[in-house]
Amino acid sequence: MATAIEPFLEQNLTERSAWKALESHSQEARGLHLRDLFARDAKRGQEFTAEACGLFLDYSKNRINHETLRLLLQLADESGLRTRIDQMFAGEKINRTENRAVLHIALRAPRTQSILWTGKMSCRASRKCSIG
């Protein structure tokens, strides 16, 4: 049964236009110095950070800029990341090697939550998963 994910898998990641643009961009970024990046952008320390669920991520001290982020988001879009995430949460068979759903979300779900996929896979609060 074909899924919406297959067209994304037909093209190699390194053949996508965003990947090629990122390769080119990375050559330019090699010459960037953090001192200069912070000097040019007074809000860099705020714009290149993220915080959620008690985690703080500071990626301002990397050789990235707004163009880098734009290209990374373009690559995610070209790769069908949103579709893949939706398929994962829907319990679709996205593990092509084993032809089954993945259990990533079950491992991170609250212990009180039960995860059921298509009536065949289940993970209970004890974190014991079964396929049946």
Buried (B, 14 or more C-beta within 10 A) or exposed (E): EEBEBEEBEEEEEEEBEBBEBBEEBEEEBEEBEEEEBBEEBEEBEEEBEEEEEEEEEEEBEEBBBEEBEEBBEBBBEBBBEEBBEEBBEEBBBBEEEEEBBBBEBBEEBEEEEEBEBEEEBBBBEEEEBEEE
